[in-house]
């Protein structure tokens, strides 16, 4: 009996290093990063800072830690940040906003996880009204995770930035999938570097590295980020082996992200034609969000997926997610397109 190659589309974090990435890791020159003596980490930080036109960058083990450090750097306890109601910093970072920084969130709605500039001003608490928390930070996410991989129009990014500057607010970008957005839109990363006070960019999603996120910004921000990273337990030693993976991913595996986007769009088109699917969110990058009709048995659907060796993410209330990535092959893609048509609710 033929063995079926499992298809895992739960996330783009399930990837494994390519042979080229492994070679880069094994040949990396390393040192003690806590002493700033790991040459590969230093090279990665300098490369990403230059890419975004930023003054400085700092390597973190995870995206959540980088985001949490940025929030800590831009706020004081008792203050408030503005974010989308579906934002990763609120929904998927373990309550770190309150635990690490003592900050509350004002959550705003918006299609596909996107905010617009007109929402920001009315959401800011009056600075002289001491009964409410002082608003000091706006966080946006590009691409949006729960919003289905949607990309911000850069003009909207700029418009929000103008509001932030006019009101004296700091501006942070959770760029966990910013590489996908840059490939999809063709935007200049240096333009992003000019707009934000800090940007986190993840290396372990579309780029396929085993770990790592880089936080970029002005030297005054990143110098303080070193202390916050230490407090959060993020000081690392010979981590250049992992930094080499991230550097390789940026230089060699970023251009192929468009392949993931095309496959995601093909999946979205396939799903939209199936009778048991209620709807599919607009698909711009590598995330496909879709909804089953209410009369479809979730347990039957899960049994069907398991029988065909397919793994995807349930997001609750009939909402499902598929994420394409570099370990999702063309053969798997063609097989999945056929498999989806076989389900009989």
C-alpha positions in Angstrom: 0.0 0.0 0.0 1.4 3.4 -1.0 2.3 5.8 1.7 0.6 9.1 1.5 2.8 12.2 1.9 1.1 14.2 4.6 0.0 17.8 3.7 0.5 20.2 6.6 -1.0 23.6 6.0 -1.6 24.6 9.7 1.0 27.3 9.4 4.1 28.4 7.5 6.0 27.7 10.7 6.1 23.9 10.1 8.8 24.2 7.5 12.2 22.5 7.8 15.5 24.0 6.6 16.4 23.5 3.0 19.8 21.9 2.1 21.2 25.3 1.2 20.1 26.7 4.6 21.6 23.7 6.5 24.9 24.3 4.7 24.8 27.9 5.7 24.1 26.9 9.3 26.8 24.3 9.5 29.4 26.6 8.1 28.5 29.7 10.1 31.1 31.5 12.1 29.9 32.0 15.7 30.8 33.7 18.9 29.0 34.7 22.1 26.2 37.0 21.2 25.6 38.3 24.7 29.1 39.8 24.3 28.1 41.0 20.8 30.8 38.7 19.5 28.8 36.5 17.2 29.9 37.7 13.7 26.9 36.0 11.9 24.4 37.6 14.3 26.0 40.9 13.7 26.0 40.4 10.0 22.2 39.5 10.1 21.4 42.6 12.2 23.4 44.9 10.0 21.9 43.4 6.8 18.3 43.8 8.0 18.9 47.3 9.3 20.3 48.3 6.0 17.5 46.6 4.1 14.9 48.8 6.0 17.1 51.9 6.1 17.1 51.7 9.9 19.9 52.7 12.2 20.1 49.4 14.1 18.6 45.9 14.5 18.5 43.3 17.2 18.0 39.5 16.8 15.4 37.9 19.0 14.5 34.2 19.4 10.8 34.7 18.7 8.4 37.2 17.2 6.3 37.4 20.3 9.4 38.4 22.3 10.3 41.1 19.8 6.8 42.5 19.8 6.6 42.5 23.5 10.0 44.2 23.8 8.8 46.9 21.4 5.6 47.5 23.4 7.7 47.7 26.6 10.0 50.2 24.9 7.2 52.5 23.7 4.9 52.5 26.7 4.8 52.9 30.5 2.6 50.8 32.9 -1.0 52.1 33.0 -0.9 53.3 29.4 -2.9 52.0 26.5 -2.1 50.9 22.9 -4.4 50.8 19.9 -4.5 47.7 17.8 -7.0 45.7 15.6 -9.3 43.4 17.5 -7.7 40.4 15.6 -4.1 41.5 16.2 -1.5 39.0 17.2 -0.1 41.1 20.0 -3.5 40.9 21.7 -4.8 37.4 20.7 -1.7 35.2 20.4 1.0 36.5 22.8 -0.2 35.1 26.1 -1.5 38.3 27.5 2.0 39.7 27.4 0.8 43.2 26.8 -0.6 43.4 30.3 1.9 40.9 32.0 5.1 42.4 30.6 4.2 46.1 30.2 1.2 46.7 32.4 -0.6 48.2 29.3 -4.2 47.8 28.2 -5.4 47.6 24.6 -8.1 49.5 22.8 -9.2 47.2 20.1 -10.7 48.4 16.8 -12.6 46.6 14.1 -11.8 46.6 10.4 -12.1 44.3 7.4 -9.4 41.6 7.1 -7.6 42.8 10.2 -6.7 46.2 8.7 -7.0 49.6 10.4 -7.4 52.9 8.7 -6.2 56.3 9.7 -9.7 57.7 10.3 -10.1 55.3 13.2 -7.0 56.4 15.2 -7.8 59.9 16.3 -11.3 59.1 17.8 -9.8 56.1 19.6 -7.1 58.1 21.4 -8.1 59.0 25.0 -7.9 62.7 25.8 -4.4 63.2 27.4 -5.8 65.5 30.1 -8.6 63.1 31.1 -6.8 61.2 33.9 -9.6 58.8 34.5 -8.7 56.9 31.3 -5.4 55.4 30.4 -3.0 57.5 28.4 -2.8 56.4 24.7 0.8 56.2 23.6 1.2 53.5 20.9 -0.4 52.2 17.8 0.4 48.6 16.6 -0.5 47.4 13.1 0.1 43.9 11.6 1.2 43.3 8.0 0.2 40.9 6.6 -2.7 40.2 8.9 -2.9 36.7 10.4 -6.5 36.3 11.4 -7.4 38.7 8.6 -6.3 36.1 6.0 -2.9 37.4 4.9 -4.2 40.8 3.8 -1.6 43.5 3.0 -1.9 47.2 3.9 -1.9 49.7 1.1 1.3 51.7 1.9 -0.6 54.9 1.6 -2.7 53.8 4.5 0.4 52.9 6.4 1.7 56.5 5.8 -1.7 58.0 6.7 -1.7 56.2 10.1 1.8 57.3 10.7 0.9 60.9 10.1 -1.9 60.7 12.7 0.5 59.1 15.1 3.1 61.8 14.7 0.5 64.5 15.0 -0.7 63.1 18.3 2.7 62.2 19.7 2.0 58.4 19.5 4.7 55.7 18.8 4.1 53.4 15.9 5.1 49.7 15.8 4.7 47.2 13.0 4.3 43.5 13.7 5.8 42.3 10.5 5.7 38.6 11.1 4.8 38.1 7.5 6.1 41.4 6.1 8.3 39.6 3.6 5.1 38.2 2.1 3.6 41.7 1.9 6.7 43.1 0.3 6.7 40.4 -2.4 3.0 40.8 -3.0 3.0 44.6 -3.2 6.5 45.4 -4.4 6.8 48.1 -1.7 10.2 49.4 -0.7 11.3 48.1 2.7 13.2 51.4 3.3 9.8 53.2 3.0 8.6 51.1 6.0 11.8 51.9 7.9 11.0 55.6 7.5 7.4 55.3 8.8 7.7 53.2 12.0 9.4 53.6 15.3 10.0 49.9 15.4 9.4 46.9 13.1 9.6 43.2 13.9 10.3 40.8 11.0 10.1 37.1 11.4 12.5 34.6 9.8 10.8 31.3 10.8 7.6 31.6 8.6 7.8 32.2 4.9 11.6 32.3 4.9 11.8 28.8 6.5 14.4 29.4 9.2 14.0 27.3 12.4 13.7 30.4 14.6 14.3 34.1 15.0 12.9 37.6 14.5 14.8 40.8 14.0 13.6 44.1 15.6 14.7 47.2 13.7 14.5 50.9 14.6 16.5 53.9 15.7 19.7 53.3 17.7 18.0 54.9 20.8 15.3 52.3 20.6 17.4 49.2 19.8 20.0 50.0 22.4 17.3 49.9 25.1 15.9 46.8 23.5 19.0 44.9 24.4 18.2 45.4 28.1 14.5 44.4 27.6 15.6 41.3 25.7 17.8 40.3 28.6 14.9 40.8 31.1 12.7 38.6 29.0 15.3 35.9 28.9 16.3 36.4 25.3 20.1 36.6 25.7 21.7 33.9 23.5 25.2 32.6 23.1 26.5 30.9 19.9 23.2 31.6 18.1 24.9 32.5 14.8 24.0 29.0 13.6 20.3 30.1 13.7 21.1 33.6 12.4 22.8 32.1 9.4 19.5 30.3 8.6 17.6 33.6 8.7 20.2 35.4 6.6 20.1 32.6 4.0 16.3 32.8 3.9 16.3 36.5 3.2 18.9 36.3 0.5 17.8 33.1 -1.2 14.2 32.2 -0.3 12.3 35.5 -0.3 11.7 35.6 -4.0 9.9 32.3 -4.0 7.2 33.6 -1.7 5.1 34.5 -4.8 4.8 30.7 -5.4 3.1 30.3 -2.1 0.8 33.2 -2.9 -0.2 31.7 -6.3 -1.0 28.3 -4.7 -3.0 30.0 -1.9 -5.1 31.8 -4.5 -5.7 28.5 -6.4 -6.9 26.9 -3.2 -9.2 29.9 -2.5 -10.7 29.6 -6.0 -11.2 25.8 -5.6 -12.9 26.3 -2.2 -15.2 29.0 -3.5 -16.6 26.6 -6.0 -17.4 23.9 -3.4 -21.0 23.5 -2.2 -20.1 22.8 1.4 -18.0 26.1 1.7 -20.0 29.1 2.8 -17.4 31.7 1.9 -13.8 32.4 1.3 -12.0 35.6 2.4 -10.1 37.6 -0.3 -6.7 35.9 -0.6 -3.7 38.1 -1.3 -0.7 36.2 0.1 -0.2 32.8 1.6 -3.1 32.5 4.0 -6.6 31.2 3.0 -9.5 31.8 5.4 -12.7 30.0 4.6 -16.0 29.1 6.3 -18.1 25.9 6.2 -21.8 26.0 6.0 -23.5 25.7 9.4 -25.0 22.3 8.5 -21.6 20.7 7.8 -20.5 18.4 10.6 -17.2 19.5 11.9 -16.3 16.0 13.2 -17.1 14.6 9.7 -14.9 17.2 8.1 -12.0 16.5 10.5 -12.3 12.8 9.9 -12.2 13.4 6.2 -9.1 15.5 6.4 -7.4 13.0 8.7 -8.2 10.1 6.3 -6.5 12.1 3.5 -3.5 13.1 5.6 -4.4 16.8 5.5 -3.8 19.1 8.5 -5.3 22.7 8.6 -6.2 25.0 11.4 -9.6 25.4 13.0 -10.2 29.0 14.1 -13.6 28.5 15.7 -17.2 29.3 14.7 -16.9 27.5 11.4 -13.7 29.4 10.4 -10.8 27.5 8.9 -7.3 28.5 7.8 -4.7 27.1 5.3 -1.2 28.5 5.0 1.0 27.7 2.1 4.8 27.4 2.5 8.0 26.1 1.0 7.4 22.5 2.2 4.1 22.4 0.3 5.0 20.9 -3.0 3.3 21.2 -6.4 2.5 17.5 -6.2 0.8 18.0 -2.8 -1.0 21.1 -4.2 -2.5 19.2 -7.1 -3.5 16.3 -4.8 -5.2 18.7 -2.3 -7.1 20.5 -5.1 -8.5 17.1 -6.1 -9.1 15.9 -2.5 -11.2 19.0 -1.5 -13.7 18.0 -4.2 -14.2 14.6 -2.7 -15.8 15.6 0.6 -19.4 14.7 0.9 -21.0 16.5 3.8 
